[in-house]
Amino acid sequence: MPPRSSHTPVLLAEVIAALAPSDGLVYVDGTFGAGGYSRALLEAAECTVWAIDRDPEAIAAGEALAREFPDRLRPLKGRFGAMERLLSDRGLEAVNGIMLDLGVSSTQIDRPARGFSFRFDAPLDMRMEGEGPSAADFVNSAPEDELASVIYRYGEERRSRAIARAIVATRRKGRIAQTGELADLVRRVVKGRKSGIDPATRTFQALRIHINDELGELERGLYAAERLLSPGGRLAVVSYHSLEDRRVKTFLYARAGRVTRPSRHLPEAATKSPQPSFKLLTTRVVRPQAIEIRDNPRARSARLRAAERTSAAPWPAQEAA
């Protein structure tokens, strides 16, 4: 088992301040990763942390941290979108705080064999759980229209159709199996950007999101958090691109009653929503300070949103934002 990364999680101080951990309370780190947020929670208060991760390597490595905090850190393999069921199976129906750090972890990116990054020429995998179809399977089998749709929708890549055509033409000659091969293909289609961001970035992001159903997982996780959090419990979510942040913002603003009526001419009954189930703790997105970005360039795109659960009932499923 490779050693875990010792990197400091992004916006760590801001996340812990938002969650305000207290002795005797129960928290969920829905994206355990290298364990940085869990450790900070455990050090801040005599609390219990349920550490969920879909990556079996993260959970296995988390056992070492669990030994440092006996009976207080409880690693749990699974997806945070299923945390309500995972915790209920262990007799837990409510918690006091939930933390989600979205996307791929630094540990996964830094391991070439996981196939998430084009910085290494490695098998084109990208599966967080190591199960199911890989990115290579999708790239080599999906119809051209589906490839273009995924790359555009999840990567916001304007040249998605041209990239999809190039992928189909290339795979006719042989299977696209390596990250380097796919990255070079995209670079031949997409010109370099003035920002200096690699032209392959958006395509790799799109494939990773699709393979791991990350946006679907995020929405399931937000709904689960609404049902699990006790009144006064807090939710903190760190996202890294607009697709994630937009969903978090829409969900929390709706649940906080910050959505305007579509028309003042409609009757009140037609526009009335359930009582707010959250109170916003961050009315504006929180971003890293310049010093954090200097020390950790990966923090550049991080965005934190946080909210506190009210005593109102969870919204019905049909009211989902």
N, C-alpha and C positions, 0 to 999 in steps of 0.2 A: 504494500500500500504506500503510495507516495506521500510525502509529508504535506500537511495542510498549509495553505498560505497564511502568513502572519500579517497580512495587510490590514490596515484600519478601515472599517466600513465607511462609506461616504455619509456625510451629514450625521455622524454618530451622535455628537452632542445635541444636535437639534432633535433627533429622533427620541433620545432618552428624555429630553425636556418635555417633548410632546406627550410621551407615555406616562411621565411622572410616576415611576414605579414606587410602590410602598410595601412595607413588610406584610407578609401574610397573604398577599394577593397572588393571582394566577395570571400568567401572560402566555401568549402564543407567538413564537417566532415562526411564521409560516414559510420562511425561505431561509433555513438554517445556514446553508453554504459552509463557510469556514468558521462560523460560530461567533463572529465578532459582536453582533448585536445581542445575542444570548448572553455572552460573557458580561457585557456592559450592564445588562438588566440585573443579572445575578450579583454583580459587584455593587450595584446602586442600592439594592434593598434585599432583605431576607425573604425573597419571593420564590415562586415556583415558575419555571419556564418549560412549556411543552415545545420542543424543537422539531418542526416538520420539514421534511425535504423529500422530493421525489427521486433524488439521486442516491442510490444505495451507498456510493463511496462517501458521501457527506455524512450519512447516518453512521456508517462504520467508524469514521474518524471522530464523530461526535461522542463516542463512548469514552474517549480520553478526557474530554471536558466534563462529561458526566461524573467521572471519578473525582474530579476536583470539587464538584458541588453535589455530593451524594444526596439523593432523594429530592434534589431541587431542580436539576436539569433532566428532562426525560425525552430523549430522542425518539422520533416516531416517523417511520417511513411512510410516505404517501404524498398526495397532492394537496396543497392548501385549499383548493376549491372543494375538497371533500373533508375539510377539517371538522365540520359539524358532526359528521358520522364517525370520523376517527376518534374524536374526543368522547362522543356519546358511548361508543363501544367500551370506553375505559371509565365510564361512570361520571363523566364531566359534562354538565349541561350549560354552564355559563362561565365566562372568563372576564378579567378586568382590563385586558389590553391585548391588542393584536398588532404585530408588525409585519409588513410585507416589503421586501426588497426585490423588485421585479427584474425579469430578464435573466440572462446567463450570469453565473458567478465568475469572479476573477480566477478561481481555481479551475473551473471548467475551461475557460479561455486559454489559460496558460499550459494546459496539458494537450500537446499536439494530437495524441491518440483520440481525443474526444471529437476532433474535426469541426470545431466551432469557428476557428480563426484561419484567415488566409495568410497570417504571419508565418505559418508553418505549412510545409507541403505534407499533408497527412490524409488519411482516409476521410472522405466526405461523409461524416456521420451526423453530428448535431443532436443526437437523441439524449435528452437529459436523464432518462431512466435506463437507457441502453436497451430498450425494448421497442418492438414495432418497426415500421418502415423507416429507413434512414433518409437523409437528404439525398444521397446518391440514388436510392430507389426511386424517389419522387422525380428527381431531375431526369432520370433515364426512362421513365415510363409515362409521365403525365402528358396529356395532349398539349399542343402549343398554346391554345387559348387559355387553358388552366394555368400553365406556367406564367403567361403574361399577366393574368389576373392576380395571382398570388404575389408576384414581384411588384406589381403596381399598388395593390391594396395594402400590403404589409411592409413594403419598402418605400412606398411613395416615389418610385423610380419612373421618371417620364419616358425613359427608353425601354420600358418593359417589353414591348412587343418585339423590338429589334433583338433584345437579349434572348427572348424565347425562341425566335427564329434561329439565332446562332446556336443555341443549345440543341435544338432539334437537328440542325444540319451537322453538328459535330458528333452527336451520339449515333448518327447513321454509320459513322466510320468506326465507332467503338465506344464502349461504355466510358462515361465520365466518372471517374472513381476517386480523384484526388482534389483536395481544396485548391491547390496551386493551379491545376488545370482549369477549374471553373473560374477562378479569379482572373487568370490570364485571358480567358474567353471574354469575360465581361469588360475587361480593360480595353480590348480591341474594339468593342462596340461603344463604350461610354468614354468620352473625353475626360481628362483630368480636370478637377474643379479648382477654382482659385483658392478655396478654403484649405486645400491640401489634403482633404479627406479622400481616401482611396476610392476610385470609381466602383470597386466591388462591394463596398460597405453596405449599400442599400439592398443589394441582391442577397447577400449573406444574411442580413437581418431578416428579410422577408422569408427566406427558407427556414430559418431557425424558428421564427414565430409560428409558421405553418406546421412544421413537423411536430412541434411541442404543444400546439393549440394554446399558445400563451394568452391570447386575448379572451378566449373562451374561459380559460382557467381564471383569469383576473375577474371576470364578471361573476363567476360562481363563487370566488373567494370573497368578493364584496358583499354578495347576498348572504353568505354564510356568516360573515363578520357581523352584519346587522342583527342576525338572529342569535348569535352567541354572546355578544357583549352585554354585560349587565348595565343598568342605568349608571351613568358616570364613567363607564368603561371607555377606553380610548383606542382609536385606530390611527396608525401612522403608515403611510404608503410612500415609498420612494420609487419613482419611475425614471426612465432614461430616454424616452422619445415621445413625440407628440401623440402617437396612437394610444399609448398607455395612459399618459397624463390626461388626455381628453376624456377617456372613459372614467377615470377616477374623479375628475372634476365634475363631470355631468352627474355621476351617481351621488356624490356628496352634496352638490348644490341642490339637486332635486330633493334629497332626503332632508336637507336643512330648510326647505321652503323658499329657496332663492330663485325659483323658476317663475318668470313673469306669466301672467295670464295671456293666452294667445289673442284674445280680443275682449275689450271692455264691453262689447255689445252682447257677448254670450251670457246666458244666465249663470248666476253664481254656482248653482248645482252642477252645471256642465263642466266647470273648471276647478271645482273644489278637490283638493288632494288630501290624503291622510295627514294626520298630525306629524310634524317633523320628527324623524327618528334620530337625527343627528344635529349637533350644534357645531358649526365650523370653528376650529381652533386656528386655522390658517386661512384668512380671507384672501391672501395672495400666496402664490406658490413660493416656497422657500428654496433658494438656490445656494450652492456652496460659496464660501468666501474665496477670494483670490488666492489666499495662502494655501487653502486645501487643494485647489485646482493645480497650483504649482507643485505641490508635493505628490499629488495623485491625479494625473491628467484624465483618468477615466471618470473622475467626478464631474467633469466639465458639463455634461448634459443632465446631471441628476436633478430631480425636482421632488420636493417633499410636500405632501398635503396631509393634514391631520384633522380629526373631528372627534367629538365626544358624544357618546350615546345618550339619548334622552330616555325618559320613562315611557315614551309612546310605543305602541305595538309595532313590530316590523311591518313594512308595507306589504300588501298582497303581491303575488308574483306578477299579476297583470299591470302593476304600477311600476315595474322595474324600469329604471332610467335607460 
